[in-house]
Structures are given as C-alpha cells and as structure tokens.
Amino acid sequence: MQDLLGQSSAQMTQRYTHLADAGRKRVVDKIGAVVTAAVRQAAGDEEDKAA
C-alpha cells in the first residue's frame, strides 16, 4: 500500500489510510441503500401478483 500511495514511510501510510476507510464506508452505504430499495420493490411486485 505504501508503494501505491507513493509514501516513504509506513507511518505516513497509517496516518492517511483512515481517509480511504471513510470513502469505502460511504460507497458500501450507498450500495446497501440501492439493494434494499430493489428488494423492497421486488417484494411489492410479488404482493401485487398474488393479489
């Protein structure tokens, strides 16, 4: 990771990797919201077919 980021020390890598973690969490949260909406929509479609 240190080489990819172009940093000269492991200490610098540790200092900044938490920023990437926050970005990853935002992406996962957005994906979760999309999946949840799709599942709810599919469940609603199934209820409409049963009625």
N, C-alpha and C positions, 0 to 999 in steps of 0.2 A: 504494500500500500504506500509505503514511504516513497518508493521509486516512482510510482504512478503519479503521486502528487507533487513530485519534484522537491521534496523536502530533505534537508540534510541531516535531520536527527529524528529519532523516534519520539522525542519529547514534543517536537513541533507537530508531528502526526497525531499524537494523542490530544494535543491542545485543540485541534480543529476537526477531528472525526465526529464529535458530537453534533456538529452542524449538519453533516450528512445524515445522521440518525433522525433529526427533526424533519428533514425533507422526505426521507423514506416513510416516516410515520404519516405525513400528510398524504402521500400517494396511496398508501395502504388504506387510510381512512376513506379516501375518495372511491377507491375500487370497492370497498365494503359497502358504501352507500349505493353504488350502481348495482351491485349484486343483490343487495336487499330489495331495492326497488323492482328489479327484474323478477325476483322470486315472488314478491307480493303481487305483481301484475299477473304472473303465471297462475298463482293460486286463485286470483279473481277470475281469470279466464276459465279455469276449471269449474268454479262455482257457477258461472254463467251457463256452461254447457250442461251441468247437472240439473239446472232449474227448468 
